[in-house]
Amino acid sequence: MQKKINVTIDEELLDEVDKYAKLRHMSRSGFLAFSASQNIEAIKFQSLLPQYTDLLRQLSSGSDLDEETLEKIDDMERSVSALRRTMVC
């Protein structure tokens, strides 16, 4: 079920919303709903990343992994940390 709402938004941001909605051949309302759902999914995904790296670290601690695999795990952990710093919650 859809619900009609009123929002307050900065005029410059609204101009950007309108610009990108037009590029995607979407209504303003449709673009805002789409953008909100995409942002929610991104936040959910980002919140799971630390669990994945923890699992990889646990798996690697019980086995002999080559240096390249361990470096990839370290890279993933750094990427997760960077993503978490940029998250807006």
Phi, psi and omega in degrees: 000134177268150180229135179276134181226166171245137178228154173253131185216143177303139184299319179295321177294320178298322176299318178295317178303311181298319180300310183285330174297318179296316179300328181265005181057046180238158172285163176302312181299315179297320179294317180296319179294316178299313181297319179296315181294322178294319179294319178298316179296321178296319178296317178299314180297313181298326180289339178274338184303317178300326178295320178296316181291324176298318179296316178299318180297318178297317179297321183286335182289339181261006182216167179268097177264148179287164184301322181297318179294317178298322177295322178296320177296316178299318178299318179296318178298319178295320179296318178297316179299319179295318178297318182296326179291332183268352181294138174249112181237000000 
